[in-house]
């Protein structure tokens, strides 16, 4: 008969200590609440307008998909820029003739320190 194999040394059990959950400190002010409410109302209005427009275009069955397309197109449209200010354009044009003085690369380098 063969001798019974030796039992392996017991593996020590390590205790795992979980980090405490972070304490959230939501300091929402009345201004924050008003801003959030205004944004939500604006988004809801935008969605309702897109859905109404989509129903008019393609009918009630295809309206939800068309409304999503309209909202995506609205989100990625180019933001109109105001016309350039003539006074600013004149200032830019007057400075366009100014030339910068260019120095040789050696003149721009910092002098090296000699350690003796």
PDB file as gemmi writes it, atoms N, CA and C in Angstrom:
CRYST1    1.000    1.000    1.000  90.00  90.00  90.00 P 1                      
ATOM      1  N   UNK A   1       0.824  -1.169   0.000  1.00  0.00           N  
ATOM      2  CA  UNK A   1       0.000   0.000   0.000  1.00  0.00           C  
ATOM      3  C   UNK A   1       0.872   1.236   0.000  1.00  0.00           C  
ATOM      4  N   UNK A   2       0.381   2.216  -0.772  1.00  0.00           N  
ATOM      5  CA  UNK A   2       1.152   3.451  -0.860  1.00  0.00           C  
ATOM      6  C   UNK A   2       0.763   4.372   0.283  1.00  0.00           C  
ATOM      7  N   UNK A   3       1.748   5.108   0.756  1.00  0.00           N  
ATOM      8  CA  UNK A   3       1.397   6.045   1.835  1.00  0.00           C  
ATOM      9  C   UNK A   3       0.512   7.170   1.276  1.00  0.00           C  
ATOM     10  N   UNK A   4      -0.363   7.684   2.090  1.00  0.00           N  
ATOM     11  CA  UNK A   4      -1.256   8.775   1.678  1.00  0.00           C  
ATOM     12  C   UNK A   4      -0.428  10.031   1.403  1.00  0.00           C  
ATOM     13  N   UNK A   5      -0.763  10.732   0.340  1.00  0.00           N  
ATOM     14  CA  UNK A   5      -0.001  11.949   0.053  1.00  0.00           C  
ATOM     15  C   UNK A   5      -0.183  12.964   1.173  1.00  0.00           C  
ATOM     16  N   UNK A   6       0.880  13.740   1.343  1.00  0.00           N  
ATOM     17  CA  UNK A   6       0.815  14.757   2.384  1.00  0.00           C  
ATOM     18  C   UNK A   6      -0.161  15.860   1.969  1.00  0.00           C  
ATOM     19  N   UNK A   7      -0.888  16.311   2.922  1.00  0.00           N  
ATOM     20  CA  UNK A   7      -1.825  17.411   2.648  1.00  0.00           C  
ATOM     21  C   UNK A   7      -1.027  18.695   2.465  1.00  0.00           C  
ATOM     22  N   UNK A   8      -1.415  19.502   1.464  1.00  0.00           N  
ATOM     23  CA  UNK A   8      -0.700  20.768   1.277  1.00  0.00           C  
ATOM     24  C   UNK A   8      -0.927  21.694   2.457  1.00  0.00           C  
ATOM     25  N   UNK A   9       0.025  22.596   2.615  1.00  0.00           N  
ATOM     26  CA  UNK A   9      -0.113  23.586   3.690  1.00  0.00           C  
ATOM     27  C   UNK A   9      -1.378  24.397   3.436  1.00  0.00           C  
ATOM     28  N   UNK A  10      -2.113  24.727   4.458  1.00  0.00           N  
ATOM     29  CA  UNK A  10      -3.333  25.516   4.253  1.00  0.00           C  
ATOM     30  C   UNK A  10      -2.983  26.914   3.732  1.00  0.00           C  
ATOM     31  N   UNK A  11      -3.800  27.381   2.833  1.00  0.00           N  
ATOM     32  CA  UNK A  11      -3.613  28.720   2.270  1.00  0.00           C  
ATOM     33  C   UNK A  11      -4.202  29.721   3.242  1.00  0.00           C  
ATOM     34  N   UNK A  12      -3.392  30.708   3.643  1.00  0.00           N  
ATOM     35  CA  UNK A  12      -3.948  31.692   4.588  1.00  0.00           C  
ATOM     36  C   UNK A  12      -5.046  32.516   3.917  1.00  0.00           C  
ATOM     37  N   UNK A  13      -6.053  32.755   4.647  1.00  0.00           N  
ATOM     38  CA  UNK A  13      -7.177  33.549   4.135  1.00  0.00           C  
ATOM     39  C   UNK A  13      -6.887  35.010   4.402  1.00  0.00           C  
ATOM     40  N   UNK A  14      -6.951  35.769   3.318  1.00  0.00           N  
ATOM     41  CA  UNK A  14      -6.754  37.214   3.494  1.00  0.00           C  
ATOM     42  C   UNK A  14      -8.104  37.890   3.562  1.00  0.00           C  
ATOM     43  N   UNK A  15      -8.198  38.798   4.469  1.00  0.00           N  
ATOM     44  CA  UNK A  15      -9.436  39.554   4.555  1.00  0.00           C  
ATOM     45  C   UNK A  15      -9.368  40.715   3.584  1.00  0.00           C  
ATOM     46  N   UNK A  16     -10.440  40.923   2.908  1.00  0.00           N  
ATOM     47  CA  UNK A  16     -10.510  42.031   1.954  1.00  0.00           C  
ATOM     48  C   UNK A  16     -11.334  43.132   2.596  1.00  0.00           C  
ATOM     49  N   UNK A  17     -10.727  44.286   2.661  1.00  0.00           N  
ATOM     50  CA  UNK A  17     -11.426  45.437   3.209  1.00  0.00           C  
ATOM     51  C   UNK A  17     -11.817  46.340   2.053  1.00  0.00           C  
ATOM     52  N   UNK A  18     -13.091  46.519   1.872  1.00  0.00           N  
ATOM     53  CA  UNK A  18     -13.575  47.371   0.792  1.00  0.00           C  
ATOM     54  C   UNK A  18     -13.407  48.833   1.166  1.00  0.00           C  
ATOM     55  N   UNK A  19     -13.102  49.618   0.166  1.00  0.00           N  
ATOM     56  CA  UNK A  19     -12.993  51.059   0.388  1.00  0.00           C  
ATOM     57  C   UNK A  19     -14.382  51.600   0.692  1.00  0.00           C  
ATOM     58  N   UNK A  20     -14.448  52.606   1.504  1.00  0.00           N  
ATOM     59  CA  UNK A  20     -15.768  53.173   1.795  1.00  0.00           C  
ATOM     60  C   UNK A  20     -16.351  53.820   0.535  1.00  0.00           C  
ATOM     61  N   UNK A  21     -17.644  53.741   0.425  1.00  0.00           N  
ATOM     62  CA  UNK A  21     -18.314  54.358  -0.717  1.00  0.00           C  
ATOM     63  C   UNK A  21     -18.104  55.864  -0.652  1.00  0.00           C  
ATOM     64  N   UNK A  22     -17.869  56.470  -1.801  1.00  0.00           N  
ATOM     65  CA  UNK A  22     -17.663  57.922  -1.777  1.00  0.00           C  
ATOM     66  C   UNK A  22     -18.940  58.638  -1.340  1.00  0.00           C  
ATOM     67  N   UNK A  23     -18.748  59.670  -0.595  1.00  0.00           N  
ATOM     68  CA  UNK A  23     -19.897  60.451  -0.159  1.00  0.00           C  
ATOM     69  C   UNK A  23     -20.146  61.538  -1.191  1.00  0.00           C  
ATOM     70  N   UNK A  24     -21.299  61.479  -1.783  1.00  0.00           N  
ATOM     71  CA  UNK A  24     -21.646  62.471  -2.789  1.00  0.00           C  
ATOM     72  C   UNK A  24     -22.137  63.725  -2.076  1.00  0.00           C  
ATOM     73  N   UNK A  25     -21.669  64.815  -2.561  1.00  0.00           N  
ATOM     74  CA  UNK A  25     -22.064  66.086  -1.966  1.00  0.00           C  
ATOM     75  C   UNK A  25     -22.728  66.930  -3.044  1.00  0.00           C  
ATOM     76  N   UNK A  26     -23.929  66.534  -3.442  1.00  0.00           N  
ATOM     77  CA  UNK A  26     -24.582  67.291  -4.506  1.00  0.00           C  
ATOM     78  C   UNK A  26     -25.100  68.617  -3.964  1.00  0.00           C  
ATOM     79  N   UNK A  27     -24.429  69.651  -4.345  1.00  0.00           N  
ATOM     80  CA  UNK A  27     -24.853  70.968  -3.895  1.00  0.00           C  
ATOM     81  C   UNK A  27     -25.579  71.662  -5.038  1.00  0.00           C  
ATOM     82  N   UNK A  28     -26.737  71.126  -5.374  1.00  0.00           N  
ATOM     83  CA  UNK A  28     -27.542  71.747  -6.409  1.00  0.00           C  
ATOM     84  C   UNK A  28     -28.275  72.928  -5.797  1.00  0.00           C  
ATOM     85  N   UNK A  29     -28.128  74.022  -6.459  1.00  0.00           N  
ATOM     86  CA  UNK A  29     -28.794  75.227  -5.978  1.00  0.00           C  
ATOM     87  C   UNK A  29     -30.119  75.394  -6.706  1.00  0.00           C  
ATOM     88  N   UNK A  30     -30.870  76.360  -6.292  1.00  0.00           N  
ATOM     89  CA  UNK A  30     -32.132  76.668  -6.968  1.00  0.00           C  
ATOM     90  C   UNK A  30     -31.859  77.094  -8.412  1.00  0.00           C  
ATOM     91  N   UNK A  31     -30.726  77.781  -8.636  1.00  0.00           N  
ATOM     92  CA  UNK A  31     -30.364  78.172 -10.002  1.00  0.00           C  
ATOM     93  C   UNK A  31     -30.100  76.945 -10.866  1.00  0.00           C  
ATOM     94  N   UNK A  32     -29.407  75.930 -10.282  1.00  0.00           N  
ATOM     95  CA  UNK A  32     -29.145  74.688 -11.014  1.00  0.00           C  
ATOM     96  C   UNK A  32     -30.456  74.010 -11.389  1.00  0.00           C  
ATOM     97  N   UNK A  33     -31.374  73.928 -10.423  1.00  0.00           N  
ATOM     98  CA  UNK A  33     -32.671  73.307 -10.695  1.00  0.00           C  
ATOM     99  C   UNK A  33     -33.424  74.045 -11.789  1.00  0.00           C  
ATOM    100  N   UNK A  34     -33.384  75.360 -11.758  1.00  0.00           N  
ATOM    101  CA  UNK A  34     -34.081  76.152 -12.775  1.00  0.00           C  
ATOM    102  C   UNK A  34     -33.448  75.931 -14.158  1.00  0.00           C  
ATOM    103  N   UNK A  35     -32.123  75.867 -14.205  1.00  0.00           N  
ATOM    104  CA  UNK A  35     -31.439  75.626 -15.468  1.00  0.00           C  
ATOM    105  C   UNK A  35     -31.784  74.249 -16.022  1.00  0.00           C  
ATOM    106  N   UNK A  36     -31.761  73.244 -15.165  1.00  0.00           N  
ATOM    107  CA  UNK A  36     -32.089  71.875 -15.587  1.00  0.00           C  
ATOM    108  C   UNK A  36     -33.517  71.815 -16.098  1.00  0.00           C  
ATOM    109  N   UNK A  37     -34.447  72.442 -15.382  1.00  0.00           N  
ATOM    110  CA  UNK A  37     -35.846  72.460 -15.816  1.00  0.00           C  
ATOM    111  C   UNK A  37     -35.995  73.141 -17.165  1.00  0.00           C  
ATOM    112  N   UNK A  38     -35.298  74.258 -17.362  1.00  0.00           N  
ATOM    113  CA  UNK A  38     -35.384  74.981 -18.635  1.00  0.00           C  
ATOM    114  C   UNK A  38     -34.824  74.141 -19.779  1.00  0.00           C  
ATOM    115  N   UNK A  39     -33.709  73.460 -19.537  1.00  0.00           N  
ATOM    116  CA  UNK A  39     -33.131  72.602 -20.573  1.00  0.00           C  
ATOM    117  C   UNK A  39     -34.077  71.465 -20.932  1.00  0.00           C  
ATOM    118  N   UNK A  40     -34.665  70.839 -19.924  1.00  0.00           N  
ATOM    119  CA  UNK A  40     -35.604  69.740 -20.171  1.00  0.00           C  
ATOM    120  C   UNK A  40     -36.808  70.211 -20.971  1.00  0.00           C  
ATOM    121  N   UNK A  41     -37.356  71.361 -20.601  1.00  0.00           N  
ATOM    122  CA  UNK A  41     -38.507  71.897 -21.342  1.00  0.00           C  
ATOM    123  C   UNK A  41     -38.133  72.192 -22.784  1.00  0.00           C  
ATOM    124  N   UNK A  42     -36.946  72.743 -22.991  1.00  0.00           N  
ATOM    125  CA  UNK A  42     -36.492  73.042 -24.352  1.00  0.00           C  
ATOM    126  C   UNK A  42     -36.333  71.777 -25.175  1.00  0.00           C  
ATOM    127  N   UNK A  43     -35.739  70.731 -24.566  1.00  0.00           N  
ATOM    128  CA  UNK A  43     -35.567  69.467 -25.292  1.00  0.00           C  
ATOM    129  C   UNK A  43     -36.912  68.824 -25.603  1.00  0.00           C  
ATOM    130  N   UNK A  44     -37.826  68.872 -24.637  1.00  0.00           N  
ATOM    131  CA  UNK A  44     -39.148  68.285 -24.863  1.00  0.00           C  
ATOM    132  C   UNK A  44     -39.894  69.041 -25.964  1.00  0.00           C  
ATOM    133  N   UNK A  45     -39.785  70.367 -25.966  1.00  0.00           N  
ATOM    134  CA  UNK A  45     -40.419  71.163 -27.007  1.00  0.00           C  
ATOM    135  C   UNK A  45     -39.817  70.828 -28.372  1.00  0.00           C  
ATOM    136  N   UNK A  46     -38.486  70.707 -28.417  1.00  0.00           N  
ATOM    137  CA  UNK A  46     -37.801  70.386 -29.666  1.00  0.00           C  
ATOM    138  C   UNK A  46     -38.246  69.012 -30.181  1.00  0.00           C  
ATOM    139  N   UNK A  47     -38.371  68.044 -29.296  1.00  0.00           N  
ATOM    140  CA  UNK A  47     -38.816  66.709 -29.705  1.00  0.00           C  
ATOM    141  C   UNK A  47     -40.261  66.741 -30.207  1.00  0.00           C  
ATOM    142  N   UNK A  48     -41.122  67.488 -29.520  1.00  0.00           N  
ATOM    143  CA  UNK A  48     -42.524  67.579 -29.932  1.00  0.00           C  
ATOM    144  C   UNK A  48     -42.638  68.244 -31.300  1.00  0.00           C  
ATOM    145  N   UNK A  49     -41.852  69.296 -31.528  1.00  0.00           N  
ATOM    146  CA  UNK A  49     -41.885  69.973 -32.830  1.00  0.00           C  
ATOM    147  C   UNK A  49     -41.389  69.052 -33.939  1.00  0.00           C  
ATOM    148  N   UNK A  50     -40.328  68.296 -33.661  1.00  0.00           N  
ATOM    149  CA  UNK A  50     -39.798  67.372 -34.665  1.00  0.00           C  
ATOM    150  C   UNK A  50     -40.806  66.276 -34.981  1.00  0.00           C  
ATOM    151  N   UNK A  51     -41.478  65.763 -33.950  1.00  0.00           N  
ATOM    152  CA  UNK A  51     -42.472  64.724 -34.170  1.00  0.00           C  
ATOM    153  C   UNK A  51     -43.655  65.255 -34.980  1.00  0.00           C  
ATOM    154  N   UNK A  52     -44.119  66.452 -34.668  1.00  0.00           N  
ATOM    155  CA  UNK A  52     -45.231  67.045 -35.414  1.00  0.00           C  
ATOM    156  C   UNK A  52     -44.834  67.255 -36.877  1.00  0.00           C  
ATOM    157  N   UNK A  53     -43.637  67.751 -37.099  1.00  0.00           N  
ATOM    158  CA  UNK A  53     -43.166  67.969 -38.474  1.00  0.00           C  
ATOM    159  C   UNK A  53     -43.035  66.630 -39.212  1.00  0.00           C  
ATOM    160  N   UNK A  54     -42.521  65.611 -38.509  1.00  0.00           N  
ATOM    161  CA  UNK A  54     -42.357  64.295 -39.124  1.00  0.00           C  
ATOM    162  C   UNK A  54     -43.712  63.683 -39.480  1.00  0.00           C  
ATOM    163  N   UNK A  55     -44.701  63.816 -38.593  1.00  0.00           N  
ATOM    164  CA  UNK A  55     -46.040  63.291 -38.892  1.00  0.00           C  
ATOM    165  C   UNK A  55     -46.630  63.974 -40.115  1.00  0.00           C  
ATOM    166  N   UNK A  56     -46.393  65.272 -40.251  1.00  0.00           N  
ATOM    167  CA  UNK A  56     -46.898  66.004 -41.412  1.00  0.00           C  
ATOM    168  C   UNK A  56     -46.193  65.551 -42.686  1.00  0.00           C  
ATOM    169  N   UNK A  57     -44.930  65.196 -42.585  1.00  0.00           N  
ATOM    170  CA  UNK A  57     -44.168  64.790 -43.767  1.00  0.00           C  
ATOM    171  C   UNK A  57     -44.451  63.359 -44.196  1.00  0.00           C  
ATOM    172  N   UNK A  58     -44.413  62.411 -43.247  1.00  0.00           N  
ATOM    173  CA  UNK A  58     -44.455  60.993 -43.617  1.00  0.00           C  
ATOM    174  C   UNK A  58     -45.602  60.210 -42.999  1.00  0.00           C  
ATOM    175  N   UNK A  59     -46.400  60.831 -42.174  1.00  0.00           N  
ATOM    176  CA  UNK A  59     -47.508  60.117 -41.551  1.00  0.00           C  
ATOM    177  C   UNK A  59     -47.126  59.576 -40.187  1.00  0.00           C  
ATOM    178  N   UNK A  60     -48.129  59.129 -39.424  1.00  0.00           N  
ATOM    179  CA  UNK A  60     -47.884  58.722 -38.045  1.00  0.00           C  
ATOM    180  C   UNK A  60     -47.036  57.456 -37.893  1.00  0.00           C  
ATOM    181  N   UNK A  61     -47.107  56.519 -38.846  1.00  0.00           N  
ATOM    182  CA  UNK A  61     -46.349  55.275 -38.697  1.00  0.00           C  
ATOM    183  C   UNK A  61     -44.843  55.499 -38.806  1.00  0.00           C  
ATOM    184  N   UNK A  62     -44.432  56.293 -39.772  1.00  0.00           N  
ATOM    185  CA  UNK A  62     -43.002  56.525 -39.999  1.00  0.00           C  
ATOM    186  C   UNK A  62     -42.490  57.748 -39.254  1.00  0.00           C  
ATOM    187  N   UNK A  63     -43.363  58.432 -38.534  1.00  0.00           N  
ATOM    188  CA  UNK A  63     -42.990  59.682 -37.877  1.00  0.00           C  
ATOM    189  C   UNK A  63     -41.872  59.540 -36.848  1.00  0.00           C  
ATOM    190  N   UNK A  64     -41.869  58.511 -35.982  1.00  0.00           N  
ATOM    191  CA  UNK A  64     -40.792  58.447 -34.978  1.00  0.00           C  
ATOM    192  C   UNK A  64     -39.391  58.379 -35.607  1.00  0.00           C  
ATOM    193  N   UNK A  65     -39.228  57.564 -36.642  1.00  0.00           N  
ATOM    194  CA  UNK A  65     -37.916  57.463 -37.291  1.00  0.00           C  
ATOM    195  C   UNK A  65     -37.549  58.774 -37.977  1.00  0.00           C  
ATOM    196  N   UNK A  66     -38.517  59.395 -38.636  1.00  0.00           N  
ATOM    197  CA  UNK A  66     -38.247  60.674 -39.311  1.00  0.00           C  
ATOM    198  C   UNK A  66     -37.933  61.757 -38.291  1.00  0.00           C  
ATOM    199  N   UNK A  67     -38.599  61.725 -37.151  1.00  0.00           N  
ATOM    200  CA  UNK A  67     -38.336  62.714 -36.096  1.00  0.00           C  
ATOM    201  C   UNK A  67     -36.908  62.569 -35.593  1.00  0.00           C  
ATOM    202  N   UNK A  68     -36.435  61.314 -35.418  1.00  0.00           N  
ATOM    203  CA  UNK A  68     -35.048  61.102 -35.006  1.00  0.00           C  
ATOM    204  C   UNK A  68     -34.079  61.671 -36.038  1.00  0.00           C  
ATOM    205  N   UNK A  69     -34.390  61.460 -37.331  1.00  0.00           N  
ATOM    206  CA  UNK A  69     -33.542  62.012 -38.391  1.00  0.00           C  
ATOM    207  C   UNK A  69     -33.514  63.541 -38.331  1.00  0.00           C  
ATOM    208  N   UNK A  70     -34.679  64.129 -38.116  1.00  0.00           N  
ATOM    209  CA  UNK A  70     -34.758  65.592 -38.039  1.00  0.00           C  
ATOM    210  C   UNK A  70     -33.958  66.115 -36.849  1.00  0.00           C  
ATOM    211  N   UNK A  71     -34.072  65.440 -35.711  1.00  0.00           N  
ATOM    212  CA  UNK A  71     -33.344  65.885 -34.516  1.00  0.00           C  
ATOM    213  C   UNK A  71     -31.839  65.729 -34.714  1.00  0.00           C  
ATOM    214  N   UNK A  72     -31.410  64.627 -35.357  1.00  0.00           N  
ATOM    215  CA  UNK A  72     -29.978  64.452 -35.632  1.00  0.00           C  
ATOM    216  C   UNK A  72     -29.487  65.549 -36.554  1.00  0.00           C  
ATOM    217  N   UNK A  73     -30.245  65.845 -37.584  1.00  0.00           N  
ATOM    218  CA  UNK A  73     -29.850  66.894 -38.527  1.00  0.00           C  
ATOM    219  C   UNK A  73     -29.784  68.238 -37.820  1.00  0.00           C  
ATOM    220  N   UNK A  74     -30.708  68.469 -36.915  1.00  0.00           N  
ATOM    221  CA  UNK A  74     -30.727  69.720 -36.153  1.00  0.00           C  
ATOM    222  C   UNK A  74     -29.509  69.822 -35.249  1.00  0.00           C  
ATOM    223  N   UNK A  75     -29.112  68.699 -34.654  1.00  0.00           N  
ATOM    224  CA  UNK A  75     -27.981  68.706 -33.727  1.00  0.00           C  
ATOM    225  C   UNK A  75     -26.671  68.971 -34.442  1.00  0.00           C  
ATOM    226  N   UNK A  76     -26.579  68.579 -35.712  1.00  0.00           N  
ATOM    227  CA  UNK A  76     -25.317  68.714 -36.423  1.00  0.00           C  
ATOM    228  C   UNK A  76     -25.307  69.836 -37.453  1.00  0.00           C  
ATOM    229  N   UNK A  77     -26.319  70.653 -37.431  1.00  0.00           N  
ATOM    230  CA  UNK A  77     -26.346  71.737 -38.418  1.00  0.00           C  
ATOM    231  C   UNK A  77     -25.258  72.759 -38.091  1.00  0.00           C  
ATOM    232  N   UNK A  78     -24.890  73.492 -39.095  1.00  0.00           N  
ATOM    233  CA  UNK A  78     -23.849  74.495 -38.910  1.00  0.00           C  
ATOM    234  C   UNK A  78     -24.428  75.701 -38.181  1.00  0.00           C  
ATOM    235  N   UNK A  79     -23.720  76.164 -37.209  1.00  0.00           N  
ATOM    236  CA  UNK A  79     -24.162  77.323 -36.445  1.00  0.00           C  
ATOM    237  C   UNK A  79     -23.879  78.562 -37.278  1.00  0.00           C  
ATOM    238  N   UNK A  80     -24.879  79.399 -37.523  1.00  0.00           N  
ATOM    239  CA  UNK A  80     -24.629  80.591 -38.327  1.00  0.00           C  
ATOM    240  C   UNK A  80     -23.718  81.567 -37.586  1.00  0.00           C  
ATOM    241  N   UNK A  81     -22.787  82.132 -38.306  1.00  0.00           N  
ATOM    242  CA  UNK A  81     -21.875  83.106 -37.729  1.00  0.00           C  
ATOM    243  C   UNK A  81     -22.308  84.503 -38.150  1.00  0.00           C  
ATOM    244  N   UNK A  82     -22.186  85.468 -37.263  1.00  0.00           N  
ATOM    245  CA  UNK A  82     -22.567  86.829 -37.633  1.00  0.00           C  
ATOM    246  C   UNK A  82     -21.626  87.373 -38.699  1.00  0.00           C  
ATOM    247  N   UNK A  83     -22.118  88.351 -39.433  1.00  0.00           N  
ATOM    248  CA  UNK A  83     -21.290  88.975 -40.464  1.00  0.00           C  
ATOM    249  C   UNK A  83     -20.092  89.641 -39.799  1.00  0.00           C  
ATOM    250  N   UNK A  84     -18.924  89.616 -40.461  1.00  0.00           N  
ATOM    251  CA  UNK A  84     -17.745  90.229 -39.867  1.00  0.00           C  
ATOM    252  C   UNK A  84     -17.937  91.735 -39.671  1.00  0.00           C  
ATOM    253  N   UNK A  85     -17.384  92.228 -38.589  1.00  0.00           N  
ATOM    254  CA  UNK A  85     -17.450  93.648 -38.270  1.00  0.00           C  
ATOM    255  C   UNK A  85     -16.519  94.405 -39.216  1.00  0.00           C  
ATOM    256  N   UNK A  86     -17.025  95.388 -39.974  1.00  0.00           N  
ATOM    257  CA  UNK A  86     -16.180  96.109 -40.934  1.00  0.00           C  
ATOM    258  C   UNK A  86     -14.985  96.797 -40.267  1.00  0.00           C  
ATOM    259  N   UNK A  87     -15.162  97.305 -39.054  1.00  0.00           N  
ATOM    260  CA  UNK A  87     -14.055  97.985 -38.376  1.00  0.00           C  
ATOM    261  C   UNK A  87     -12.937  96.995 -38.048  1.00  0.00           C  
ATOM    262  N   UNK A  88     -13.303  95.818 -37.571  1.00  0.00           N  
ATOM    263  CA  UNK A  88     -12.304  94.801 -37.256  1.00  0.00           C  
ATOM    264  C   UNK A  88     -11.608  94.358 -38.531  1.00  0.00           C  
ATOM    265  N   UNK A  89     -12.367  94.187 -39.602  1.00  0.00           N  
ATOM    266  CA  UNK A  89     -11.766  93.779 -40.874  1.00  0.00           C  
ATOM    267  C   UNK A  89     -10.772  94.829 -41.361  1.00  0.00           C  
ATOM    268  N   UNK A  90     -11.090  96.116 -41.176  1.00  0.00           N  
ATOM    269  CA  UNK A  90     -10.186  97.193 -41.590  1.00  0.00           C  
ATOM    270  C   UNK A  90      -8.899  97.150 -40.759  1.00  0.00           C  
ATOM    271  N   UNK A  91      -9.022  96.889 -39.442  1.00  0.00           N  
ATOM    272  CA  UNK A  91      -7.833  96.799 -38.588  1.00  0.00           C  
ATOM    273  C   UNK A  91      -6.946  95.627 -39.001  1.00  0.00           C  
ATOM    274  N   UNK A  92      -7.567  94.516 -39.339  1.00  0.00           N  
ATOM    275  CA  UNK A  92      -6.794  93.346 -39.770  1.00  0.00           C  
ATOM    276  C   UNK A  92      -6.072  93.662 -41.073  1.00  0.00           C  
ATOM    277  N   UNK A  93      -6.771  94.296 -41.997  1.00  0.00           N  
ATOM    278  CA  UNK A  93      -6.165  94.627 -43.290  1.00  0.00           C  
ATOM    279  C   UNK A  93      -5.010  95.610 -43.111  1.00  0.00           C  
ATOM    280  N   UNK A  94      -5.149  96.584 -42.197  1.00  0.00           N  
ATOM    281  CA  UNK A  94      -4.088  97.572 -42.009  1.00  0.00           C  
ATOM    282  C   UNK A  94      -2.842  96.940 -41.388  1.00  0.00           C  
ATOM    283  N   UNK A  95      -3.012  95.911 -40.606  1.00  0.00           N  
ATOM    284  CA  UNK A  95      -1.866  95.250 -39.977  1.00  0.00           C  
ATOM    285  C   UNK A  95      -1.289  94.134 -40.849  1.00  0.00           C  
ATOM    286  N   UNK A  96      -1.968  93.813 -41.924  1.00  0.00           N  
ATOM    287  CA  UNK A  96      -1.494  92.730 -42.778  1.00  0.00           C  
ATOM    288  C   UNK A  96      -0.181  93.090 -43.452  1.00  0.00           C  
ATOM    289  N   UNK A  97       0.090  94.385 -43.631  1.00  0.00           N  
ATOM    290  CA  UNK A  97       1.324  94.809 -44.283  1.00  0.00           C  
ATOM    291  C   UNK A  97       2.523  94.805 -43.349  1.00  0.00           C  
ATOM    292  N   UNK A  98       2.295  94.596 -42.058  1.00  0.00           N  
ATOM    293  CA  UNK A  98       3.391  94.602 -41.089  1.00  0.00           C  
ATOM    294  C   UNK A  98       4.215  93.333 -41.276  1.00  0.00           C  
ATOM    295  N   UNK A  99       5.534  93.497 -41.323  1.00  0.00           N  
ATOM    296  CA  UNK A  99       6.414  92.339 -41.453  1.00  0.00           C  
ATOM    297  C   UNK A  99       7.119  92.108 -40.130  1.00  0.00           C  
ATOM    298  N   UNK A 100       7.289  90.866 -39.807  1.00  0.00           N  
ATOM    299  CA  UNK A 100       7.998  90.531 -38.578  1.00  0.00           C  
ATOM    300  C   UNK A 100       9.486  90.448 -38.875  1.00  0.00           C  
ATOM    301  N   UNK A 101      10.273  90.863 -37.915  1.00  0.00           N  
ATOM    302  CA  UNK A 101      11.712  90.797 -38.059  1.00  0.00           C  
ATOM    303  C   UNK A 101      12.158  89.383 -37.700  1.00  0.00           C  
ATOM    304  N   UNK A 102      12.908  88.766 -38.578  1.00  0.00           N  
ATOM    305  CA  UNK A 102      13.357  87.402 -38.357  1.00  0.00           C  
ATOM    306  C   UNK A 102      14.830  87.419 -38.052  1.00  0.00           C  
ATOM    307  N   UNK A 103      15.207  86.785 -36.952  1.00  0.00           N  
ATOM    308  CA  UNK A 103      16.608  86.696 -36.557  1.00  0.00           C  
ATOM    309  C   UNK A 103      17.145  85.334 -36.940  1.00  0.00           C  
ATOM    310  N   UNK A 104      18.435  85.237 -37.112  1.00  0.00           N  
ATOM    311  CA  UNK A 104      19.012  83.912 -37.376  1.00  0.00           C  
ATOM    312  C   UNK A 104      18.806  83.004 -36.168  1.00  0.00           C  
ATOM    313  N   UNK A 105      18.769  81.708 -36.404  1.00  0.00           N  
ATOM    314  CA  UNK A 105      18.515  80.738 -35.337  1.00  0.00           C  
ATOM    315  C   UNK A 105      19.541  80.847 -34.220  1.00  0.00           C  
ATOM    316  N   UNK A 106      20.780  81.194 -34.541  1.00  0.00           N  
ATOM    317  CA  UNK A 106      21.806  81.291 -33.507  1.00  0.00           C  
ATOM    318  C   UNK A 106      21.475  82.399 -32.511  1.00  0.00           C  
ATOM    319  N   UNK A 107      20.875  83.474 -32.992  1.00  0.00           N  
ATOM    320  CA  UNK A 107      20.584  84.612 -32.130  1.00  0.00           C  
ATOM    321  C   UNK A 107      19.470  84.277 -31.134  1.00  0.00           C  
ATOM    322  N   UNK A 108      18.610  83.336 -31.458  1.00  0.00           N  
ATOM    323  CA  UNK A 108      17.485  83.000 -30.591  1.00  0.00           C  
ATOM    324  C   UNK A 108      17.874  82.034 -29.482  1.00  0.00           C  
ATOM    325  N   UNK A 109      18.983  81.324 -29.653  1.00  0.00           N  
ATOM    326  CA  UNK A 109      19.355  80.299 -28.673  1.00  0.00           C  
ATOM    327  C   UNK A 109      19.872  80.945 -27.395  1.00  0.00           C  
ATOM    328  N   UNK A 110      19.583  80.302 -26.282  1.00  0.00           N  
ATOM    329  CA  UNK A 110      20.070  80.762 -24.988  1.00  0.00           C  
ATOM    330  C   UNK A 110      21.574  80.513 -24.905  1.00  0.00           C  
ATOM    331  N   UNK A 111      22.328  81.420 -24.288  1.00  0.00           N  
ATOM    332  CA  UNK A 111      23.768  81.144 -24.146  1.00  0.00           C  
ATOM    333  C   UNK A 111      23.977  79.963 -23.199  1.00  0.00           C  
ATOM    334  N   UNK A 112      24.956  79.120 -23.522  1.00  0.00           N  
ATOM    335  CA  UNK A 112      25.218  77.947 -22.697  1.00  0.00           C  
ATOM    336  C   UNK A 112      26.100  78.352 -21.520  1.00  0.00           C  
ATOM    337  N   UNK A 113      25.831  77.753 -20.388  1.00  0.00           N  
ATOM    338  CA  UNK A 113      26.627  78.021 -19.195  1.00  0.00           C  
ATOM    339  C   UNK A 113      27.813  77.064 -19.161  1.00  0.00           C  
ATOM    340  N   UNK A 114      28.947  77.590 -18.838  1.00  0.00           N  
ATOM    341  CA  UNK A 114      30.128  76.734 -18.716  1.00  0.00           C  
ATOM    342  C   UNK A 114      30.332  76.420 -17.245  1.00  0.00           C  
ATOM    343  N   UNK A 115      30.466  75.142 -16.960  1.00  0.00           N  
ATOM    344  CA  UNK A 115      30.698  74.725 -15.583  1.00  0.00           C  
ATOM    345  C   UNK A 115      32.183  74.370 -15.469  1.00  0.00           C  
ATOM    346  N   UNK A 116      32.881  75.049 -14.614  1.00  0.00           N  
ATOM    347  CA  UNK A 116      34.321  74.872 -14.581  1.00  0.00           C  
ATOM    348  C   UNK A 116      34.847  74.221 -13.414  1.00  0.00           C  
TER     349      UNK A 116                                                      
END                                                                             
